Amino acid sequence: MAKLRLAPDEVVIHRTAAAYLRSRFRLVPGEALVTQRRFLHVGNLRATAAAGLVGALAGGRVDIDVPLRAVAALGRARHGRGLAWTLATVGGEEYRLLGDLDGWRPAFDTALAGAGCRLVERQAGTWAVEPA
């Protein structure tokens, strides 16, 4: 895992606190962001560190780094009693994050339009990425 580094000309379109579900019972707190080039989740170890020097030195690490051209689909999912959303890649990976997809869809629409793609609803709660 590397630290977050954005290119000088990379613009953040949407950024918010988000928890990444690495596995069914393993939650990684942090923030998710989408730029005109990629989607990222940066784990916030400071939130889970005890405090003091360990928390100050830990910083954030990139857990998810997916170029927009590799995004295949977005969808809604349930996690226990709460909402989650999924991001699937053309390589077959699937990432699940806590929260509602409705706040992210407009950001992905904007980012994907810049990459020459668009979201197309295939069935209720599932959007595929297609060339524009």
Beta strands, then each sheet from edge to edge (+ up, - down):
strand 1: 12-23
strand 2: 26-35
strand 3: 38-44
strand 4: 60-67
strand 5: 71-79
strand 6: 82-89
strand 7: 94-98
strand 8: 117-123
strand 9: 126-131
sheet 1: 1+ 2- 3+ 4-
sheet 2: 7+ 6- 5+ 9- 8+
end
